[in-house]
Amino acid sequence: LQEIRILGIALVFIARMWINLGFIGLGIYFVEFYPTKIRATALGMAISLGRFAGIITTFTAESMTITLGLYLYGCGGLVAFIASLLIQYDTTNPLLNGLK
């Protein structure tokens, strides 16, 4: 995979795109899940932790090969995907369903 540098760069770009889409989905989830009183704090904390992880990833990825970086991004994405499947709270407009 290291010999095909363009493919490695494209895969890293796609992985980072999906990570950013995950942050967008996380923001939507927080808006529906948390009560108004703690919504801003929870969303701010999630965003700040994500940005901090992005900073650490930048420094860590400089010393890695592309292959190792892809494995780490893939494993992190897989863990996040499994964690999102374990969420048991229904977020399909719980407030609007109570208005009927």
matplotlib code that plots the C-alpha trace (Angstrom):
import matplotlib.pyplot as plt

x = [0.0, 2.9, 4.0, 0.7, 1.0, -2.0, -4.3, -3.0, -3.7, -7.1, -8.0, -6.8, -8.9, -12.0, -11.3, -11.1, -14.3, -16.2, -14.7, -16.0, -19.4, -19.4, -18.9, -21.9, -24.0, -22.8, -24.0, -27.4, -27.6, -26.7, -29.4, -32.1, -30.7, -29.7, -32.1, -31.7, -30.0, -26.9, -27.0, -24.5, -22.1, -22.3, -21.9, -19.1, -17.3, -17.7, -16.5, -13.5, -12.5, -12.8, -10.6, -8.1, -8.0, -7.4, -4.4, -2.9, -3.6, -1.7, 1.4, 1.2, 0.6, 3.7, 5.9, 3.8, 3.7, 0.6, -0.3, -0.1, -2.1, -4.8, -5.0, -5.3, -8.0, -9.8, -9.7, -10.9, -13.7, -14.8, -14.8, -16.9, -19.3, -19.8, -20.4, -23.0, -24.8, -25.0, -27.0, -30.4, -32.1, -34.7, -34.0, -37.0, -38.6, -39.5, -40.8, -43.0, -44.5, -45.8, -47.7, -50.3]
y = [0.0, 2.4, 1.9, 3.3, 6.7, 8.3, 5.4, 5.9, 9.6, 9.1, 6.5, 8.9, 11.6, 9.4, 8.2, 11.8, 12.7, 10.0, 11.1, 14.6, 13.2, 11.4, 14.7, 16.2, 13.2, 13.4, 17.1, 16.1, 13.3, 15.5, 18.1, 15.4, 13.3, 15.8, 18.2, 21.9, 22.7, 20.6, 20.5, 23.3, 21.9, 18.3, 19.5, 21.8, 19.0, 16.6, 19.1, 20.1, 16.4, 15.8, 18.8, 17.7, 14.2, 15.8, 17.7, 14.6, 12.7, 15.3, 15.0, 11.2, 10.6, 12.5, 9.7, 6.8, 5.0, 5.4, 1.8, 2.0, 5.3, 3.6, 0.7, 3.0, 5.2, 2.0, 0.5, 3.8, 4.1, 0.5, 1.1, 4.2, 2.4, -0.4, 2.1, 3.9, 0.6, 0.1, 3.3, 2.2, 5.5, 6.2, 9.6, 9.7, 13.0, 12.0, 15.5, 15.7, 12.2, 13.3, 16.2, 14.0]
z = [0.0, 0.6, -3.0, -4.2, -2.4, -4.2, -3.0, 0.5, 0.5, -1.0, 1.7, 4.5, 2.9, 2.9, 6.5, 7.7, 5.8, 7.6, 10.9, 10.3, 9.3, 12.6, 14.4, 12.6, 13.5, 17.1, 17.2, 16.0, 18.5, 21.4, 20.5, 20.7, 23.6, 26.3, 28.1, 27.4, 30.6, 29.9, 26.1, 25.4, 28.0, 26.6, 23.0, 23.8, 25.7, 22.8, 20.3, 22.4, 23.0, 19.2, 18.5, 21.1, 19.5, 16.1, 17.5, 19.0, 15.8, 13.8, 15.9, 16.1, 12.4, 11.4, 12.7, 11.3, 8.0, 5.9, 6.5, 10.3, 10.2, 8.1, 10.5, 13.5, 11.8, 10.8, 14.3, 15.8, 13.4, 14.0, 17.8, 17.3, 14.9, 17.4, 20.2, 18.2, 17.6, 21.4, 21.9, 23.0, 23.2, 20.5, 19.0, 16.5, 17.7, 21.3, 22.1, 19.0, 19.6, 23.0, 21.4, 19.7]

ax = plt.figure().add_subplot(projection="3d")
ax.plot(x, y, z, "-o")
ax.set_aspect("equal")
plt.show()
